[in-house]
Amino acid sequence: MGTKLRRLVALIGVLSMIFSIMPLGAMAAGSDVPADLPGALQATPPPAHAAASGFLFYKFPVPQPACTGFGLNVSGNAYFSSDDCGFVPFGIAGADSTADVVVTFYGPNGSAIESQDALYDSVDNEWQFSITPEATWPAGWITAVVFVDGEDSGQTGFGHRLLGASVSVDAGGAPYGPGDDLPVTGNIAELDTVTNLTGVQRTGVPATFTLAVRTPSGEVRPVPGGPITADAAGNYSSTIPGSLTADHEPVGSGVELTIAVLAIDATYDDPSTGQWAAAEAGSAPVTLLAASDAVSLEASFVSSVGWVKPGEAYPFRIFVTNATTSDAENVSVTLSAPSSATFQDATPLTGAGTAAVAPASITWNVGTVPAANEAGPNTRTLVVTARAASLAEDNEVVWKDLSTTASLTYDGYSGPAITSATHGPKVIPPAAEFDTARYGDKPFPMVPVEWVDLDRQNNDTWDNDSEKLDTIVNDPGFVGSTFNLYQEMSFGQLFPQGSVPSAGIATAAFSDYDPGFDFTTTDRTNPLYAGCRGATFAEPGLVGTAAFDTRIEDGWYQMPGTTEYYGGDFPAFTATTVAIDQACGPIGKAVFDAAQIADPEIDYNEYDSDKDGVVDFFMMVFVG
């Protein structure tokens, strides 16, 4: 994605528009608590229900019935077999040692299977529950919910006789497109963990499961023909028919979409340990390229204001993209300078050919642009510097539109002319009172997020997928779109371009992004945050593990915190607005975490038009 702004702290100070879709619950925005709060607000927060967090899983090296030895940390991959046993220490904020703490286990179907009283450790000031599977426990993912004085105060989970499947699509056939058959291979196994240091132990088994495709909108489409059964070692191979993806296309002007290939409804009866299962044993993202009929051309001028003054220079860029299945040869782009502007320089970026520059024209000999491959389309870039005429050179230059049009040709192409024009710049008067004018393209990222405990709602007429968000904001054909609104207000001079980076992506994992994520956490030693009722998975060693690895689901980012973590107020239920949404920390944590979670898809440099190191505009769209 190019250079990343890995340090996203600046985004907290960015002018951020945050709005919600579907009125599901309370959510607000605010800022840090000022040091000079009125005395009433600096008092101890009113009672709030407790929050459990910081769950760590330990397994005894000697299994049932003895359950002895030094507990081994398996928090990275908490998998238990039928004869394993262990314990889980955790912390509770907002409750003392006299609280009534009960932990209830729920099976994969949501039914309660066991409840136990948590034990308080006064030495370490923490609570603990045990894991000792019974023969009646179902196989699959077990959810442990902590109730403090009868109220749900947090949860965690672990695998019990859990199956896991690797899923791989043959890279040799890439790039695949909608409607192409997808050859799939993999292995399905019983999952176990002895310690975090040794990692997951896999034992391949002849499990039975269903292969399916999940579309970017969340629809699950099973492969026709019913379940398949792996061989004795757990290996399998199959084909996803193209009919399951043929009706899909990229969002907006994009050329790619990402589906998920799933191994679901997996079961295996082990003669020694009983039934093993998984509702979703494994998945793999697959990017589909909707091959274009021709090479595309884009002329782009983006600045923070959209204007220049007489005599000033300005840069713009030309992009040539080949999303076809064939190499484009002898690609050439020509540009003619608009009236009252001259070209000064043109620089092809690495591997992008040569450019001949004259004051009134540019000829860019791009050469060959390879066909799209498994990494996606191939793009070549030209950076141009032009200059507006001075008042001495043109006394009527003020208010002129200096948009530049580019034209593209290449061998073998005989279709309609391929052209593209920039939006501006416009020339404004030299006087400072005109500096507030704004014109041209205004790109900005839009990040749709769901909380751990709250998903978006759908109904019969509107399913709230991320593709709809792209439509509402960007589609000129959608009545009332943001694009149309700004076009109307600006008399056709403003062009908002909202990018939804997760649109068209069915799934993505935290563990697939090597740089990792720097999410916020709560400092519970700070008295201002002592009343925090929220919880977050952004604890050390949790993000990217089996307990929390889904980063994108059905085009929505999966934030690590709960609604209360991002939206709880301090003090609770007061008329004041000075401390809204900051019971668990500064309000900026929501925007910060949203910027972090979308980092793999976004090059934030593209949204810093004045190159001051701060993103111009960032939009977080959330449920609530």
Secondary structure as GFF3:
##gff-version 3
##sequence-region A 1 624
A	DSSP	three_ten_helix	9	13	.	.	.	ID=ss1
A	DSSP	beta_strand	16	21	.	.	.	ID=ss2
A	DSSP	three_ten_helix	39	42	.	.	.	ID=ss3
A	DSSP	beta_strand	51	53	.	.	.	ID=ss4
A	DSSP	beta_strand	58	59	.	.	.	ID=ss5
A	DSSP	beta_strand	72	73	.	.	.	ID=ss6
A	DSSP	three_ten_helix	75	77	.	.	.	ID=ss7
A	DSSP	beta_strand	79	80	.	.	.	ID=ss8
A	DSSP	beta_strand	86	93	.	.	.	ID=ss9
A	DSSP	beta_strand	101	106	.	.	.	ID=ss10
A	DSSP	beta_strand	112	117	.	.	.	ID=ss11
A	DSSP	beta_strand	119	121	.	.	.	ID=ss12
A	DSSP	beta_strand	126	131	.	.	.	ID=ss13
A	DSSP	beta_strand	140	148	.	.	.	ID=ss14
A	DSSP	beta_strand	151	160	.	.	.	ID=ss15
A	DSSP	beta_strand	163	169	.	.	.	ID=ss16
A	DSSP	three_ten_helix	171	173	.	.	.	ID=ss17
A	DSSP	beta_strand	182	193	.	.	.	ID=ss18
A	DSSP	beta_strand	200	204	.	.	.	ID=ss19
A	DSSP	beta_strand	208	214	.	.	.	ID=ss20
A	DSSP	beta_strand	220	222	.	.	.	ID=ss21
A	DSSP	beta_strand	228	229	.	.	.	ID=ss22
A	DSSP	beta_strand	235	240	.	.	.	ID=ss23
A	DSSP	three_ten_helix	242	244	.	.	.	ID=ss24
A	DSSP	beta_strand	256	270	.	.	.	ID=ss25
A	DSSP	beta_strand	274	289	.	.	.	ID=ss26
A	DSSP	beta_strand	296	300	.	.	.	ID=ss27
A	DSSP	beta_strand	307	308	.	.	.	ID=ss28
A	DSSP	beta_strand	313	322	.	.	.	ID=ss29
A	DSSP	beta_strand	328	336	.	.	.	ID=ss30
A	DSSP	beta_strand	341	348	.	.	.	ID=ss31
A	DSSP	beta_strand	354	358	.	.	.	ID=ss32
A	DSSP	beta_strand	361	369	.	.	.	ID=ss33
A	DSSP	beta_strand	378	388	.	.	.	ID=ss34
A	DSSP	beta_strand	405	409	.	.	.	ID=ss35
A	DSSP	beta_strand	418	421	.	.	.	ID=ss36
A	DSSP	beta_strand	426	427	.	.	.	ID=ss37
A	DSSP	three_ten_helix	432	434	.	.	.	ID=ss38
A	DSSP	beta_strand	440	450	.	.	.	ID=ss39
A	DSSP	alpha_helix	466	474	.	.	.	ID=ss40
A	DSSP	alpha_helix	482	489	.	.	.	ID=ss41
A	DSSP	beta_strand	494	499	.	.	.	ID=ss42
A	DSSP	beta_strand	507	509	.	.	.	ID=ss43
A	DSSP	three_ten_helix	510	512	.	.	.	ID=ss44
A	DSSP	three_ten_helix	527	529	.	.	.	ID=ss45
A	DSSP	beta_strand	550	553	.	.	.	ID=ss46
A	DSSP	beta_strand	556	558	.	.	.	ID=ss47
A	DSSP	alpha_helix	563	567	.	.	.	ID=ss48
A	DSSP	alpha_helix	588	597	.	.	.	ID=ss49
A	DSSP	three_ten_helix	599	601	.	.	.	ID=ss50
A	DSSP	three_ten_helix	604	607	.	.	.	ID=ss51
A	DSSP	beta_strand	618	623	.	.	.	ID=ss52
###
